[in-house]
Amino acid sequence: MQTRPRPSRPRLALLVGIGVWPIITTLLYLIRPVSQGWPVWLTTLALTPAMVIIMVWGLLPAIHRYFGKFLMRG
């Protein structure tokens, strides 16, 4: 029985980190005028749904599509 190759978690973590930073930065700049004076937890609560949607339907599929070979071990 042949086992399927598994993606490298460190490589995936690297690519996700590179992709998440500009998304979070952009979202923070967009919400900044509205959220001045809010506690950090409330700003985070407001950004979380957008970040999750962008990651699940945008960033992660793009990483697997464009960097799939890089992610695979061995």
ZAGU-424623 format. One record per residue: residue in one letter; x, y negated, z of N, C-alpha, C, O in turn. Coordinates in nm, 4 decimals, decimal comma. Layout:
% residues N
code	n_px	n_py	n_pz	ca_px	ca_py	ca_pz	c_px	c_py	c_pz	o_px	o_py	o_pz
A	X	Y	Z	X	Y	Z	X	Y	Z	X	Y	Z .
...
% end
This chain:
% residues 74
code	n_px	n_py	n_pz	ca_px	ca_py	ca_pz	c_px	c_py	c_pz	o_px	o_py	o_pz
M	0,0832	0,1169	0,0000	0,0000	0,0000	0,0000	0,0887	-0,1246	0,0000	0,1831	-0,1352	0,0782 .
Q	0,0571	-0,2168	-0,0873	0,1370	-0,3381	-0,1010	0,0718	-0,4506	-0,0208	-0,0494	-0,4712	-0,0282 .
T	0,1532	-0,5231	0,0558	0,0998	-0,6357	0,1328	0,1059	-0,7622	0,0481	0,1956	-0,7800	-0,0343 .
R	0,0094	-0,8482	0,0704	0,0043	-0,9736	-0,0036	0,1019	-1,0731	0,0569	0,1160	-1,0788	0,1790 .
P	0,1691	-1,1510	-0,0256	0,2587	-1,2537	0,0292	0,1781	-1,3576	0,1066	0,0649	-1,3900	0,0709 .
R	0,2384	-1,4084	0,2121	0,1709	-1,5067	0,2954	0,2401	-1,6420	0,2816	0,3621	-1,6492	0,2669 .
P	0,1610	-1,7490	0,2864	0,2226	-1,8814	0,2755	0,3087	-1,9124	0,3974	0,2809	-1,8663	0,5081 .
S	0,4113	-1,9893	0,3758	0,5011	-2,0316	0,4823	0,4345	-2,1414	0,5656	0,4009	-2,2478	0,5136 .
R	0,4161	-2,1155	0,6924	0,3535	-2,2154	0,7791	0,4409	-2,3398	0,7973	0,3880	-2,4510	0,7966 .
P	0,5716	-2,3250	0,8135	0,6527	-2,4476	0,8247	0,6447	-2,5351	0,6990	0,6399	-2,6577	0,7094 .
R	0,6433	-2,4741	0,5826	0,6330	-2,5517	0,4588	0,4964	-2,6190	0,4487	0,4870	-2,7347	0,4078 .
L	0,3903	-2,5466	0,4861	0,2565	-2,6044	0,4852	0,2493	-2,7204	0,5846	0,1923	-2,8250	0,5535 .
A	0,3065	-2,7028	0,7033	0,3068	-2,8097	0,8034	0,3792	-2,9330	0,7505	0,3339	-3,0455	0,7716 .
L	0,4904	-2,9123	0,6826	0,5657	-3,0235	0,6244	0,4809	-3,0992	0,5224	0,4725	-3,2219	0,5271 .
L	0,4187	-3,0267	0,4312	0,3384	-3,0906	0,3273	0,2154	-3,1603	0,3847	0,1797	-3,2692	0,3399 .
V	0,1503	-3,0987	0,4832	0,0341	-3,1610	0,5466	0,0773	-3,2888	0,6178	0,0094	-3,3911	0,6090 .
G	0,1890	-3,2831	0,6878	0,2382	-3,4024	0,7559	0,2670	-3,5158	0,6601	0,2343	-3,6311	0,6879 .
I	0,3283	-3,4837	0,5472	0,3580	-3,5847	0,4456	0,2287	-3,6414	0,3868	0,2202	-3,7608	0,3581 .
G	0,1294	-3,5564	0,3693	0,0022	-3,6016	0,3117	-0,0870	-3,6754	0,4094	-0,1598	-3,7665	0,3700 .
V	-0,0824	-3,6376	0,5360	-0,1715	-3,6970	0,6358	-0,1284	-3,8388	0,6727	-0,2133	-3,9250	0,6952 .
W	0,0011	-3,8637	0,6792	0,0479	-3,9951	0,7234	-0,0101	-4,1111	0,6419	-0,0622	-4,2051	0,7019 .
P	-0,0039	-4,1092	0,5093	-0,0601	-4,2236	0,4353	-0,2126	-4,2318	0,4455	-0,2698	-4,3406	0,4395 .
I	-0,2782	-4,1164	0,4610	-0,4244	-4,1185	0,4736	-0,4648	-4,1841	0,6054	-0,5521	-4,2708	0,6077 .
I	-0,4015	-4,1429	0,7146	-0,4336	-4,2014	0,8449	-0,3995	-4,3504	0,8459	-0,4766	-4,4316	0,8971 .
T	-0,2860	-4,3859	0,7903	-0,2461	-4,5263	0,7869	-0,3481	-4,6102	0,7099	-0,3861	-4,7185	0,7544 .
T	-0,3918	-4,5604	0,5955	-0,4922	-4,6324	0,5156	-0,6235	-4,6455	0,5914	-0,6832	-4,7531	0,5947 .
L	-0,6683	-4,5365	0,6523	-0,7937	-4,5414	0,7284	-0,7837	-4,6402	0,8449	-0,8789	-4,7129	0,8734 .
L	-0,6692	-4,6425	0,9117	-0,6517	-4,7373	1,0225	-0,6576	-4,8815	0,9727	-0,7184	-4,9668	1,0374 .
Y	-0,5953	-4,9093	0,8589	-0,6014	-5,0444	0,8038	-0,7446	-5,0814	0,7630	-0,7851	-5,1968	0,7776 .
L	-0,8204	-4,9851	0,7126	-0,9578	-5,0132	0,6720	-1,0490	-5,0396	0,7914	-1,1370	-5,1254	0,7846 .
I	-1,0286	-4,9666	0,9000	-1,1167	-4,9810	1,0157	-1,0701	-5,0899	1,1122	-1,1459	-5,1320	1,1995 .
R	-0,9480	-5,1347	1,0972	-0,8893	-5,2316	1,1904	-0,9742	-5,3577	1,2111	-0,9911	-5,3992	1,3258 .
P	-1,0282	-5,4206	1,1061	-1,1074	-5,5422	1,1289	-1,2325	-5,5171	1,2145	-1,2751	-5,6046	1,2899 .
V	-1,2890	-5,4008	1,2025	-1,4112	-5,3684	1,2768	-1,3800	-5,3208	1,4181	-1,4573	-5,3444	1,5109 .
S	-1,2665	-5,2537	1,4338	-1,2393	-5,1847	1,5595	-1,1486	-5,2613	1,6559	-1,1071	-5,2055	1,7575 .
Q	-1,1175	-5,3856	1,6272	-1,0334	-5,4625	1,7203	-1,1046	-5,4741	1,8543	-1,2214	-5,5122	1,8621 .
G	-1,0314	-5,4405	1,9586	-1,0892	-5,4444	2,0923	-1,1492	-5,3124	2,1371	-1,1844	-5,2969	2,2541 .
W	-1,1616	-5,2158	2,0443	-1,2129	-5,0838	2,0821	-1,1042	-5,0070	2,1560	-0,9854	-5,0266	2,1301 .
P	-1,1448	-4,9190	2,2485	-1,0442	-4,8297	2,3068	-0,9939	-4,7309	2,2012	-1,0629	-4,7028	2,1032 .
V	-0,8743	-4,6792	2,2224	-0,8130	-4,5883	2,1254	-0,9033	-4,4679	2,0987	-0,9164	-4,4252	1,9839 .
W	-0,9654	-4,4129	2,2020	-1,0474	-4,2929	2,1836	-1,1649	-4,3205	2,0903	-1,2048	-4,2317	2,0149 .
L	-1,2210	-4,4404	2,0932	-1,3348	-4,4729	2,0072	-1,2906	-4,4906	1,8617	-1,3607	-4,4490	1,7694 .
T	-1,1753	-4,5517	1,8421	-1,1204	-4,5643	1,7068	-1,0931	-4,4258	1,6483	-1,1249	-4,3988	1,5325 .
T	-1,0341	-4,3392	1,7291	-1,0066	-4,2023	1,6848	-1,1359	-4,1288	1,6527	-1,1433	-4,0565	1,5534 .
L	-1,2372	-4,1469	1,7357	-1,3672	-4,0836	1,7118	-1,4280	-4,1304	1,5797	-1,4893	-4,0516	1,5076 .
A	-1,4110	-4,2574	1,5485	-1,4651	-4,3115	1,4234	-1,3898	-4,2597	1,3011	-1,4498	-4,2399	1,1955 .
L	-1,2579	-4,2375	1,3144	-1,1766	-4,1931	1,2005	-1,1815	-4,0421	1,1764	-1,1598	-3,9965	1,0641 .
T	-1,2095	-3,9660	1,2794	-1,2010	-3,8203	1,2691	-1,2892	-3,7609	1,1594	-1,2391	-3,6796	1,0818 .
P	-1,4165	-3,7963	1,1482	-1,4975	-3,7348	1,0406	-1,4409	-3,7610	0,9010	-1,4369	-3,6703	0,8179 .
A	-1,3973	-3,8837	0,8748	-1,3407	-3,9151	0,7432	-1,2131	-3,8350	0,7196	-1,1921	-3,7825	0,6102 .
M	-1,1285	-3,8254	0,8206	-1,0020	-3,7523	0,8060	-1,0271	-3,6044	0,7798	-0,9610	-3,5446	0,6950 .
V	-1,1208	-3,5457	0,8507	-1,1514	-3,4039	0,8308	-1,2043	-3,3793	0,6903	-1,1624	-3,2842	0,6243 .
I	-1,2945	-3,4625	0,6445	-1,3512	-3,4471	0,5099	-1,2420	-3,4604	0,4040	-1,2356	-3,3801	0,3108 .
I	-1,1563	-3,5614	0,4180	-1,0483	-3,5814	0,3213	-0,9527	-3,4625	0,3210	-0,9072	-3,4195	0,2151 .
M	-0,9224	-3,4096	0,4391	-0,8301	-3,2960	0,4464	-0,8906	-3,1699	0,3872	-0,8257	-3,1016	0,3080 .
V	-1,0145	-3,1378	0,4247	-1,0754	-3,0110	0,3837	-1,1069	-3,0091	0,2343	-1,0843	-2,9080	0,1678 .
W	-1,1585	-3,1190	0,1815	-1,1989	-3,1195	0,0408	-1,1002	-3,1886	-0,0518	-1,1206	-3,1882	-0,1732 .
G	-0,9951	-3,2473	0,0009	-0,8994	-3,3172	-0,0840	-0,7562	-3,2724	-0,0644	-0,6962	-3,2132	-0,1541 .
L	-0,7012	-3,3005	0,0527	-0,5595	-3,2776	0,0760	-0,5209	-3,1300	0,0716	-0,4293	-3,0928	-0,0018 .
L	-0,5880	-3,0466	0,1477	-0,5493	-2,9047	0,1528	-0,5659	-2,8338	0,0182	-0,4755	-2,7608	-0,0226 .
P	-0,6784	-2,8528	-0,0525	-0,6850	-2,7911	-0,1858	-0,5767	-2,8412	-0,2811	-0,5238	-2,7638	-0,3608 .
A	-0,5434	-2,9711	-0,2732	-0,4388	-3,0252	-0,3603	-0,3027	-2,9652	-0,3267	-0,2242	-2,9337	-0,4162 .
I	-0,2751	-2,9494	-0,1975	-0,1474	-2,8880	-0,1579	-0,1377	-2,7464	-0,2126	-0,0344	-2,7079	-0,2674 .
H	-0,2440	-2,6691	-0,1982	-0,2400	-2,5311	-0,2468	-0,2339	-2,5245	-0,3994	-0,1695	-2,4356	-0,4551 .
R	-0,3004	-2,6177	-0,4667	-0,2997	-2,6180	-0,6122	-0,1624	-2,6570	-0,6673	-0,1099	-2,5905	-0,7566 .
Y	-0,1048	-2,7646	-0,6141	0,0184	-2,8175	-0,6717	0,1466	-2,7616	-0,6092	0,2530	-2,7669	-0,6708 .
F	0,1367	-2,7085	-0,4881	0,2559	-2,6590	-0,4201	0,2429	-2,5123	-0,3794	0,3144	-2,4658	-0,2906 .
G	0,1523	-2,4400	-0,4437	0,1277	-2,3005	-0,4084	0,2525	-2,2140	-0,4140	0,2763	-2,1341	-0,3235 .
K	0,3320	-2,2287	-0,5185	0,4548	-2,1486	-0,5306	0,5558	-2,1832	-0,4226	0,6251	-2,0953	-0,3713 .
F	0,5644	-2,3112	-0,3879	0,6552	-2,3555	-0,2822	0,6139	-2,2968	-0,1470	0,6985	-2,2668	-0,0629 .
L	0,4841	-2,2811	-0,1276	0,4342	-2,2311	0,0013	0,4548	-2,0808	0,0210	0,4646	-2,0332	0,1340 .
M	0,4612	-2,0086	-0,0869	0,4700	-1,8625	-0,0748	0,6085	-1,8186	-0,0299	0,7098	-1,8700	-0,0773 .
R	0,6112	-1,7259	0,0592	0,7380	-1,6733	0,1118	0,8050	-1,5827	0,0103	0,7411	-1,5219	-0,0756 .
G	0,9355	-1,5765	0,0238	1,0152	-1,4778	-0,0483	0,9949	-1,4795	-0,1949	1,0567	-1,4007	-0,2666 .
% end
